[in-house]
Amino acid sequence: MTLDPQQARIVIVGAGQAGARAAEALRAAGHRGAVSLIGDEEHLPYERPQLSKAILVDRASNPVLVLQHQQWSDLDVALYTSSRAVAADLQRRVVGLANGQELAFDRLLFTTGTRVRRLPELDNGPLPVRYLRCMNDALALRQELQPGRRIALIGGGVVGLEVASAAIRRGCHVTIIEKAEGLLSQIGSGSLGQYLHQLHASKGAKIVCNAVAKRSTSRGLELDDGSFVPADLALAGVGVEPVTELAQQLGLDSQHGIRVTSSGATHADGIFAAGDVAEQWSRSHDRWMRIENWANAQNQAIATAKSMTNLATAYDAPSWFWSDQYDANIQVVGNPAGGEEIVRGDVGAGRFVTISVRDGEVVGGITVNSARDMAVLRRLVASRKPVRKSELENPALELKRLLAA
């Protein structure tokens, strides 16, 4: 007998934003079969952007959950919190939990996300070293950000810069240590790096680039150039790696993440992946990559859930994320490093747009305190509409006119 896709037993491993939104989307698509959602944290599913933003700044801020207990019950989703999936068997079609329980599935979705890269050379030293990945990390760090404390932030990426913003607003003394030449260097925009350096320095942060923390003492961090950064606490934000152990058990292509098609499917029948752990083809970057941001975790997971119910839904939206630092809003779409950068506006004044053009096509862009322009840029990157460099360089041209051209 052929299995009715709407009656398939679905197990989702990973109860973060991607897993939670996929479970919601399954029911919204009319799926009637059993849905199980497995998460190793004790918390109900929540969205991660708040961890380096509101949670750290506001002492009274409570975690924002995707759904409350009763809402999960109303959706008829079996939610397993404080539960760790440790085994998967493709032949028997079961997932094994650490407590010995097994969950049978017809279709399996991995939304296992990522884990932080650690710094073993510092972890066992006399200076406390913290990481920020889960709700408990954020709640603990919030207690540490006390006025007058000296915080060393290792890594000038999004997490490090958002924590710097929160720590300074809480009255801490902050030093940012970045091994590259500039802040947020992975984006590949000199204009953005220049602006961020100016922004954080103006708020009182000390910024040390081209440097690596080599050793800790009870008083701070020794850097590879021989200098010393006084600190009471270090927070390391040096990237993440995908959680793929179960996918490897199943023989999936998962060297850099679980590789999936535009519908979220792996090469194994009935096995899917979504969110930060999924390796997708990025048209803007012209390569396979994992896309680690809120929009992808939500929207690619929803599209994958629909595909799991045989409502074939391709997902190829360009990467998009935002970062709030102090009173500044920074948004990035596509691949700003993928083409020639055109700057519109005044970087020094803190309100500008960058547009990256490759072969007459907009492949990426950045807005700083210009959210309206980002709405246009996202559509330009997604549409692949041909553009002329001369038009983009014309400050009198409204970008939205390019959409109608």
C-alpha positions as CSV (number, residue, x, y, z in Angstrom):
1,M,0.0,0.0,0.0
2,T,1.4,3.4,-1.0
3,L,1.8,5.7,2.0
4,D,-0.4,8.8,2.0
5,P,2.1,11.7,2.5
6,Q,-0.4,13.5,4.7
7,Q,-0.4,10.5,7.1
8,A,3.4,10.0,7.3
9,R,5.0,9.9,10.7
10,I,7.5,12.8,10.8
11,V,10.3,13.2,13.3
12,I,12.1,16.5,13.5
13,V,15.5,16.4,15.3
14,G,16.3,19.9,16.5
15,A,13.8,22.1,18.3
16,G,15.2,25.5,17.5
17,Q,13.6,28.0,15.2
18,A,13.9,25.9,12.1
19,G,12.4,22.8,13.7
20,A,9.6,24.7,15.4
21,R,8.6,26.6,12.2
22,A,8.7,23.4,10.2
23,A,6.4,21.7,12.7
24,E,4.0,24.6,12.4
25,A,4.2,24.5,8.6
26,L,3.4,20.8,8.5
27,R,0.1,21.4,10.2
28,A,-0.6,24.5,8.2
29,A,-0.2,22.4,5.0
30,G,-2.8,19.9,6.3
31,H,-0.5,17.2,7.5
32,R,-2.4,14.7,9.6
33,G,0.2,12.2,10.6
34,A,2.2,12.2,13.8
35,V,4.8,14.9,14.3
36,S,7.5,14.7,16.9
37,L,9.9,17.5,17.7
38,I,13.1,16.7,19.6
39,G,15.2,19.3,21.4
40,D,18.1,18.9,23.9
41,E,17.4,22.2,25.7
42,E,14.9,22.4,28.6
43,H,13.3,25.5,27.1
44,L,10.4,25.5,24.6
45,P,11.6,26.5,21.1
46,Y,12.7,30.1,20.8
47,E,14.3,32.4,18.2
48,R,18.0,33.1,18.6
49,P,18.5,36.7,17.6
50,Q,17.3,37.9,21.0
51,L,20.2,36.1,22.7
52,S,22.7,38.8,21.7
53,K,20.2,41.7,21.7
54,A,17.2,42.2,24.0
55,I,18.1,39.5,26.5
56,L,21.5,41.0,27.3
57,V,20.3,44.6,27.4
58,D,17.1,44.4,29.4
59,R,17.4,42.8,32.8
60,A,13.7,42.1,32.9
61,S,13.4,40.8,29.3
62,N,11.9,37.3,29.2
63,P,12.7,34.8,26.4
64,V,10.4,35.1,23.4
65,L,9.1,31.6,22.6
66,V,7.9,30.4,19.2
67,L,4.8,28.9,20.8
68,Q,3.6,28.3,24.4
69,H,2.9,24.9,25.9
70,Q,-0.8,24.9,25.1
71,Q,-0.2,26.0,21.5
72,W,2.0,23.0,20.9
73,S,-0.6,20.8,22.3
74,D,-3.3,22.4,20.1
75,L,-1.1,21.7,17.1
76,D,-0.9,18.0,18.2
77,V,2.9,18.1,18.0
78,A,4.7,15.8,20.5
79,L,7.4,18.0,21.9
80,Y,10.4,16.4,23.5
81,T,12.5,18.9,25.5
82,S,15.7,18.0,27.4
83,S,15.9,15.1,25.0
84,R,19.0,14.2,23.0
85,A,18.8,12.2,19.8
86,V,21.8,9.9,19.7
87,A,21.1,7.3,17.0
88,A,19.3,7.0,13.7
89,D,18.6,3.9,11.7
90,L,17.5,4.3,8.1
91,Q,16.6,0.6,7.6
92,R,14.4,0.4,10.7
93,R,13.3,4.1,10.3
94,V,13.8,5.0,13.9
95,V,15.5,7.7,15.9
96,G,17.0,6.7,19.3
97,L,17.0,9.1,22.3
98,A,19.6,9.2,25.0
99,N,17.1,7.7,27.5
100,G,16.6,4.6,25.4
101,Q,13.3,5.6,23.8
102,E,12.9,5.1,20.0
103,L,10.7,7.2,17.7
104,A,9.5,5.7,14.4
105,F,9.4,7.8,11.3
106,D,8.4,7.7,7.7
107,R,10.1,11.0,7.0
108,L,12.9,12.6,9.0
109,L,13.9,16.3,9.2
110,F,17.3,17.4,10.6
111,T,17.2,20.9,12.1
112,T,20.1,20.3,14.4
113,G,21.8,23.7,13.8
114,T,25.3,24.4,14.9
115,R,27.6,24.5,17.9
116,V,30.2,27.1,18.8
117,R,33.8,26.7,17.9
118,R,35.7,26.6,21.2
119,L,39.2,27.9,22.1
120,P,40.8,25.0,24.0
121,E,43.9,27.1,24.6
122,L,41.9,29.5,26.7
123,D,39.1,27.3,28.1
124,N,41.1,25.9,31.0
125,G,43.0,29.1,31.8
126,P,42.5,31.3,34.9
127,L,40.3,33.9,33.1
128,P,36.6,32.9,32.7
129,V,35.8,32.3,29.0
130,R,32.2,32.3,27.9
131,Y,30.4,31.4,24.7
132,L,26.9,32.5,23.4
133,R,24.8,29.9,21.6
134,C,21.8,29.0,23.7
135,M,19.3,30.7,26.1
136,N,21.1,29.6,29.2
137,D,24.4,31.1,27.8
138,A,22.6,34.4,27.3
139,L,20.9,34.5,30.8
140,A,24.3,33.7,32.4
141,L,26.1,36.3,30.4
142,R,23.5,38.9,31.3
143,Q,24.4,38.4,35.0
144,E,28.1,39.0,34.1
145,L,27.6,42.3,32.4
146,Q,27.9,44.5,35.4
147,P,29.0,48.2,35.4
148,G,32.7,48.6,35.5
149,R,33.6,45.1,34.5
150,R,36.2,44.6,31.8
151,I,35.0,42.4,28.9
152,A,37.3,41.1,26.2
153,L,35.4,40.0,23.1
154,I,37.3,37.6,20.9
155,G,36.0,37.9,17.4
156,G,34.6,40.9,15.6
157,G,31.8,39.2,13.9
158,V,28.0,39.8,14.4
159,V,27.8,38.1,17.8
160,G,30.9,39.8,19.2
161,L,29.8,43.3,18.0
162,E,26.2,42.9,19.3
163,V,27.6,41.7,22.7
164,A,29.9,44.7,22.6
165,S,27.0,47.0,22.1
166,A,25.0,45.4,24.9
167,A,28.0,45.4,27.3
168,I,28.8,49.1,26.8
169,R,25.1,49.9,27.3
170,R,25.3,48.0,30.6
171,G,28.3,50.1,31.7
172,C,31.1,47.6,30.9
173,H,34.6,48.4,29.5
174,V,35.0,46.6,26.3
175,T,37.9,45.5,24.1
176,I,37.2,43.8,20.8
177,I,40.0,41.5,19.5
178,E,39.8,40.5,15.8
179,K,42.3,38.4,13.9
180,A,41.4,40.0,10.5
181,E,42.2,43.5,9.4
182,G,38.7,44.9,10.1
183,L,35.4,44.2,11.9
184,L,32.8,42.0,10.3
185,S,35.4,41.1,7.6
186,Q,33.6,38.0,6.5
187,I,31.0,40.3,4.8
188,G,33.8,41.6,2.5
189,S,32.9,45.3,2.6
190,G,35.6,47.8,3.4
191,S,32.9,50.5,3.8
192,L,31.0,48.5,6.4
193,G,34.2,47.7,8.3
194,Q,35.2,51.3,8.3
195,Y,31.8,52.3,9.6
196,L,31.7,49.7,12.4
197,H,35.2,50.6,13.6
198,Q,34.1,54.2,13.8
199,L,30.8,53.3,15.5
200,H,32.2,51.1,18.2
201,A,35.2,53.3,18.9
202,S,32.9,56.3,19.3
203,K,31.0,54.4,22.0
204,G,34.2,53.7,24.0
205,A,35.2,50.3,22.7
206,K,38.9,49.5,22.3
207,I,39.5,47.7,19.0
208,V,42.5,45.5,18.3
209,C,42.7,44.0,14.8
210,N,45.3,41.6,13.3
211,A,45.6,40.0,16.7
212,V,44.9,36.6,18.2
213,A,44.5,35.8,21.9
214,K,47.1,33.2,22.8
215,R,47.0,32.8,26.5
216,S,45.0,33.9,29.5
217,T,46.0,35.1,33.0
218,S,43.9,36.0,36.0
219,R,44.2,39.6,34.8
220,G,43.4,39.3,31.1
221,L,44.6,38.0,27.7
222,E,48.1,37.9,26.2
223,L,48.0,38.5,22.4
224,D,50.2,37.0,19.7
225,D,51.9,40.3,19.1
226,G,53.0,40.5,22.8
227,S,50.5,43.0,23.9
228,F,48.1,42.5,26.9
229,V,44.4,43.1,27.2
230,P,43.2,43.6,30.8
231,A,39.9,41.7,31.4
232,D,37.7,40.2,34.0
233,L,35.9,38.0,31.5
234,A,36.3,36.9,27.9
235,L,33.5,36.1,25.4
236,A,34.6,34.1,22.4
237,G,32.6,34.4,19.2
238,V,34.8,32.7,16.6
239,G,32.3,30.9,14.5
240,V,30.3,27.7,14.6
241,E,30.3,24.3,13.1
242,P,27.3,22.2,11.9
243,V,25.9,19.4,14.1
244,T,25.9,16.4,11.7
245,E,26.7,13.3,13.8
246,L,23.3,11.7,13.1
247,A,23.4,12.6,9.5
248,Q,26.9,10.9,9.3
249,Q,25.4,7.8,10.8
250,L,23.0,7.7,7.9
251,G,25.7,8.2,5.3
252,L,24.5,11.6,4.2
253,D,26.7,14.1,2.4
254,S,27.5,16.3,5.4
255,Q,31.1,17.3,5.3
256,H,30.3,21.1,5.6
257,G,26.6,20.7,6.6
258,I,23.9,18.4,5.3
259,R,23.7,19.0,1.6
260,V,20.1,19.5,0.3
261,T,18.2,20.3,-2.9
262,S,16.1,23.5,-3.2
263,S,13.3,21.5,-1.6
264,G,15.3,20.6,1.4
265,A,15.8,16.9,0.4
266,T,18.9,14.9,0.9
267,H,20.0,12.0,-1.3
268,A,18.4,9.6,1.1
269,D,14.7,8.8,0.5
270,G,12.5,10.6,3.0
271,I,15.3,12.5,4.8
272,F,15.4,16.3,4.8
273,A,17.4,19.1,6.4
274,A,16.7,22.8,7.1
275,G,18.1,25.8,8.8
276,D,21.7,26.4,9.9
277,V,22.8,22.8,9.4
278,A,21.6,22.6,5.7
279,E,24.2,23.2,3.0
280,Q,22.4,24.9,0.1
281,W,23.3,26.3,-3.3
282,S,23.6,30.1,-3.1
283,R,23.1,31.8,-6.4
284,S,24.5,35.0,-5.1
285,H,27.7,33.4,-3.9
286,D,27.9,30.8,-6.7
287,R,28.7,28.0,-4.3
288,W,27.4,25.6,-1.8
289,M,27.2,27.0,1.7
290,R,25.3,27.0,5.0
291,I,23.2,30.1,5.5
292,E,23.2,31.0,9.2
293,N,20.5,33.6,9.8
294,W,16.9,34.0,11.1
295,A,15.3,34.4,7.7
296,N,16.7,31.2,6.3
297,A,16.0,29.3,9.5
298,Q,12.3,30.3,9.2
299,N,11.6,30.4,5.5
300,Q,13.7,27.5,4.2
301,A,12.3,25.3,7.0
302,I,8.7,26.2,6.0
303,A,9.4,25.5,2.4
304,T,11.0,22.2,3.3
305,A,8.1,21.2,5.5
306,K,5.7,21.8,2.6
307,S,7.9,19.6,0.3
308,M,7.7,16.8,2.9
309,T,4.0,16.7,2.5
310,N,4.5,16.5,-1.3
311,L,3.6,20.2,-1.9
312,A,6.8,20.7,-3.9
313,T,8.2,24.0,-2.8
314,A,11.6,25.2,-4.0
315,Y,13.5,27.7,-1.9
316,D,16.2,29.9,-3.4
317,A,15.8,33.2,-1.7
318,P,19.0,35.2,-1.2
319,S,20.6,35.3,2.2
320,W,19.4,38.2,4.4
321,F,20.1,39.2,8.0
322,W,20.2,42.3,10.2
323,S,22.2,43.4,13.2
324,D,21.2,46.0,15.8
325,Q,24.2,47.7,17.4
326,Y,23.6,50.6,19.7
327,D,21.1,52.7,17.8
328,A,22.3,51.5,14.4
329,N,20.5,49.1,12.1
330,I,22.7,47.1,9.7
331,Q,21.2,44.8,7.1
332,V,22.9,42.5,4.6
333,V,21.5,40.7,1.6
334,G,23.1,38.3,-0.8
335,N,26.9,38.4,-1.3
336,P,28.3,41.9,-0.8
337,A,31.8,40.5,-1.6
338,G,30.7,39.0,-4.9
339,G,31.0,42.0,-7.2
340,E,32.1,45.6,-7.5
341,E,30.9,47.7,-4.6
342,I,29.1,50.9,-5.2
343,V,28.5,53.2,-2.2
344,R,25.5,55.5,-2.0
345,G,25.3,57.9,0.9
346,D,27.8,59.0,3.5
347,V,29.7,56.3,5.4
348,G,31.0,58.8,7.9
349,A,27.5,60.1,8.7
350,G,26.3,56.6,9.4
351,R,23.6,56.4,6.7
352,F,24.5,54.7,3.5
353,V,23.9,51.8,1.1
354,T,26.4,49.6,-0.7
355,I,25.4,47.6,-3.8
356,S,27.6,44.8,-5.3
357,V,27.3,44.3,-9.0
358,R,28.6,41.3,-11.0
359,D,28.1,41.0,-14.8
360,G,25.4,43.6,-14.7
361,E,23.5,41.9,-11.9
362,V,23.0,42.9,-8.3
363,V,24.4,40.1,-6.2
364,G,24.5,41.7,-2.8
365,G,24.1,44.8,-0.7
366,I,24.2,46.5,2.7
367,T,22.1,49.2,4.3
368,V,23.1,51.1,7.3
369,N,20.1,53.0,8.9
370,S,18.3,52.7,5.6
371,A,15.7,49.9,5.9
372,R,13.6,51.2,3.1
373,D,16.4,50.7,0.6
374,M,17.0,47.2,1.9
375,A,13.4,46.2,0.8
376,V,14.4,47.2,-2.7
377,L,17.8,45.6,-2.6
378,R,16.3,42.2,-1.6
379,R,14.0,42.3,-4.6
380,L,16.8,43.3,-6.9
381,V,19.1,40.5,-5.7
382,A,16.2,37.9,-6.0
383,S,15.0,39.1,-9.4
384,R,18.4,39.1,-11.1
385,K,17.2,42.0,-13.2
386,P,20.0,43.5,-15.3
387,V,21.2,46.9,-14.0
388,R,23.5,49.6,-15.3
389,K,26.3,50.7,-13.1
390,S,25.9,54.3,-14.1
391,E,22.3,54.3,-12.8
392,L,23.4,52.9,-9.4
393,E,26.1,55.5,-9.1
394,N,23.6,58.3,-9.7
395,P,22.6,59.7,-6.2
396,A,19.5,61.3,-7.6
397,L,18.1,57.9,-8.8
398,E,15.6,56.3,-6.4
399,L,16.5,52.6,-6.2
400,K,12.8,51.5,-6.4
401,R,12.7,52.9,-10.0
402,L,15.0,50.0,-11.0
403,L,12.3,47.5,-10.1
404,A,9.9,49.0,-12.6
405,A,12.5,49.4,-15.4
